[in-house]
Amino acid sequence: MQTIILGAGISGLSAAYALEKACPGTYAIYEQGATVGGLCRTQQVDGFRFDIVSHVLHFRSQETEHLVRRILDDALIRQERSAWTYFQGRYVPYPFQTHLNALPKPVQAACLGGFLKAWIKRKIGSEREPGNFGEWVEQYFGRGIAQYFMRPYNQKLWGVEPEQLSLDWIRPFVPGAELGQVLSNLVSNRNHHQLGYNPWFFYPKQGGIQALSEAVCRRVAQVQFEHEAVEIDLERHTVRFQNGGQTGYERLISTLPLPALIERASGVPEELRREAAELRWTSLLNLTYCLRRPLARRCHWVYFPEAEYPFFRLVFPSNICGELAPEGGGLIAAEISNPEPEREEELERRVTSCLERLGWISHPSDIVRVVRIHFPYAYPVHDLERARRVRRLLDFLESRQVWSIGRFGAWRYSSIDSAITEALEAAPRILESSPGGVLGNDTTPP
Ligand SMILES: Cc1cc2nc3c(=O)[nH]c(=O)nc-3n(C[C@H](O)[C@H](O)[C@H](O)COP(=O)(O)OP(=O)(O)OC[C@H]3O[C@@H](n4cnc5c(N)ncnc54)[C@H](O)[C@@H]3O)c2cc1C
């Protein structure tokens, strides 16, 4: 094969889709698991269907939107986002920073005062450029919003202090706050939900997010399942698999987490190995509650900045798409960052008790089952050294005919639409690259 793709998540499948269009029959896809989709997979249990991590679709690229619509035969539902922040016992509309009207009075005063002070300082240009996320938050939103939401929420999600985070991920993920919006919401006491990068979103009508992975998969070469790449020889251009098989390649597209790829590759200078070992990321525990009662509220997800709640977000998949729960049932997913593996039982008990206190579960007998899934890789942490380290590693790999793409391959906080867009854009560049390796033949595993 001329091109080998490692990983059949949405990035690997999208790269395959582009190669299928450009040069069918010249590539092969290898996946360590038994199904396609990676993070974009959906499970079916006791009549419930849920994504292994909750997903919705939003598109920044029109081409990607058209492609997704075409391959799903337009079978998408469109929903106006209903997102909230739970704070001091009340639901504040998302984003927190423009809904100061919904805050308790003393907090409102602190947030508004801090916001106005920050706004004036920005206008008179008295501050130097922020050098990290923590500084940006204080300069842009002011001390109150930083203290009550931005700092605690982001610490919970990323597991590091905001000062350790860079600024290269905030667009599109952190909506800004215009003075006019903040004041008009305060005066009119109205909620404007239409801010941020996903004021509405899409979701497959049937089959959960996996419907998308499967639709792409049907249009590409057959995936070779249960082929975990364990050794990549960058000199000889060969990949060895856990099952004993081996293949050669001219070009390699990898969607493995970047540190895992470097660990498995031979011929990487020691200095670059050290760079890869310094990359940081979060793991995730996702607890999905399958309930025999419908949900009490119609919202889609809620952020939790406060420490008494172990999760940073609750998602309500059956409100995103009714098809996911059986008639009269409901689904809740609780997302916990960096859980200690030996404390998962205890965490589940705490989450259940929080859901009861919050009124999302009225009685333990409402629970049909709780599905616990642990993800070793969830968010690549955008620390201050990430961009430099990743650039060095990707440049080195590309000089060896290896393209590391996707959320974990390119080590970037990104979503499905950017995974698809980036894979489609990368494919022609990869094809244009000069062939450097030995063309190998697949060997059948013993
Ligand atoms: C909590 C959470 C919520 C999210 N919510 C959204 C959302 O609402 N909307 C949205 O657009 N995006 C969302 N995302 C992001 C989205 O899930 C990812 O951007 C996307 O799924 C990444 O796809 P990928 O193919 O790059 O990576 P992956 O899905 O991780 O795919 C990589 C594949 O490589 C395989 N692999 C790994 N190692 C090997 C090996 N050694 N050999 C062979 N195969 C291997 C894996 O099994 C996997 O199939 C969310 C992510 C998280 C963590």
The ligand as a MOL file (V3000), in Angstrom:
LIG
                    3D

  0  0  0     0  0            999 V3000
M  V30 BEGIN CTAB
M  V30 COUNTS 53 58 0 0 0
M  V30 BEGIN ATOM
M  V30 1 C -15.7930 14.7990 26.3510 0
M  V30 2 C -15.7590 15.1360 24.8700 0
M  V30 3 C -16.8680 15.7080 24.2850 0
M  V30 4 C -16.8350 16.0420 22.9310 0
M  V30 5 N -17.9430 16.6140 22.3690 0
M  V30 6 C -17.9190 16.9700 21.0800 0
M  V30 7 C -19.0860 17.5380 20.4680 0
M  V30 8 O -20.1370 17.6950 21.0830 0
M  V30 9 N -18.9900 17.8930 19.1480 0
M  V30 10 C -17.8660 17.7160 18.4140 0
M  V30 11 O -17.8540 18.0590 17.2350 0
M  V30 12 N -16.7600 17.1550 18.9610 0
M  V30 13 C -16.7660 16.7740 20.2650 0
M  V30 14 N -15.6640 16.1780 20.8180 0
M  V30 15 C -14.4510 16.0040 19.9790 0
M  V30 16 C -14.5310 14.7950 19.0410 0
M  V30 17 O -14.9380 13.6470 19.7380 0
M  V30 18 C -13.1490 14.5520 18.4430 0
M  V30 19 O -12.6460 15.7460 17.8760 0
M  V30 20 C -13.1120 13.4880 17.3490 0
M  V30 21 O -13.9140 12.3810 17.6660 0
M  V30 22 C -11.6510 13.0750 17.1700 0
M  V30 23 O -11.5640 12.0550 16.2090 0
M  V30 24 P -10.1520 11.4080 15.8540 0
M  V30 25 O -10.3950 10.4450 14.7780 0
M  V30 26 O -9.1610 12.4900 15.6600 0
M  V30 27 O -9.6910 10.6550 17.2100 0
M  V30 28 P -10.2730 9.3020 17.8540 0
M  V30 29 O -11.7560 9.3420 17.8370 0
M  V30 30 O -9.5970 9.1430 19.1680 0
M  V30 31 O -9.8080 8.1600 16.8570 0
M  V30 32 C -8.5350 7.5870 16.9080 0
M  V30 33 C -8.6460 6.1140 16.5160 0
M  V30 34 O -7.3490 5.5430 16.5330 0
M  V30 35 C -7.4350 4.2620 17.1090 0
M  V30 36 N -6.1020 3.9140 17.6320 0
M  V30 37 C -5.4830 4.4190 18.7340 0
M  V30 38 N -4.2860 3.8380 18.9210 0
M  V30 39 C -4.1380 2.9430 17.9130 0
M  V30 40 C -3.0940 2.0380 17.5440 0
M  V30 41 N -1.9660 1.9330 18.2700 0
M  V30 42 N -3.2490 1.2760 16.4360 0
M  V30 43 C -4.3850 1.3680 15.6740 0
M  V30 44 N -5.4080 2.1940 15.9910 0
M  V30 45 C -5.2870 2.9800 17.0860 0
M  V30 46 C -8.4820 4.4170 18.1950 0
M  V30 47 O -9.0100 3.1440 18.5880 0
M  V30 48 C -9.5000 5.3050 17.4980 0
M  V30 49 O -10.4460 4.5450 16.7870 0
M  V30 50 C -15.6730 15.7950 22.1500 0
M  V30 51 C -14.5760 15.1690 22.7500 0
M  V30 52 C -14.6030 14.8450 24.0970 0
M  V30 53 C -13.4190 14.1510 24.7240 0
M  V30 END ATOM
M  V30 BEGIN BOND
M  V30 1 1 1 2
M  V30 2 1 2 3
M  V30 3 2 2 52
M  V30 4 2 3 4
M  V30 5 1 4 5
M  V30 6 1 4 50
M  V30 7 2 5 6
M  V30 8 1 6 7
M  V30 9 1 6 13
M  V30 10 2 7 8
M  V30 11 1 7 9
M  V30 12 1 9 10
M  V30 13 2 10 11
M  V30 14 1 10 12
M  V30 15 2 12 13
M  V30 16 1 13 14
M  V30 17 1 14 15
M  V30 18 1 14 50
M  V30 19 1 15 16
M  V30 20 1 16 17
M  V30 21 1 16 18
M  V30 22 1 18 19
M  V30 23 1 18 20
M  V30 24 1 20 21
M  V30 25 1 20 22
M  V30 26 1 22 23
M  V30 27 1 23 24
M  V30 28 2 24 25
M  V30 29 1 24 26
M  V30 30 1 24 27
M  V30 31 1 27 28
M  V30 32 2 28 29
M  V30 33 1 28 30
M  V30 34 1 28 31
M  V30 35 1 31 32
M  V30 36 1 32 33
M  V30 37 1 33 34
M  V30 38 1 33 48
M  V30 39 1 34 35
M  V30 40 1 35 36
M  V30 41 1 35 46
M  V30 42 1 36 37
M  V30 43 1 36 45
M  V30 44 2 37 38
M  V30 45 1 38 39
M  V30 46 1 39 40
M  V30 47 2 39 45
M  V30 48 1 40 41
M  V30 49 2 40 42
M  V30 50 1 42 43
M  V30 51 2 43 44
M  V30 52 1 44 45
M  V30 53 1 46 47
M  V30 54 1 46 48
M  V30 55 1 48 49
M  V30 56 2 50 51
M  V30 57 1 51 52
M  V30 58 1 52 53
M  V30 END BOND
M  V30 END CTAB
M  END
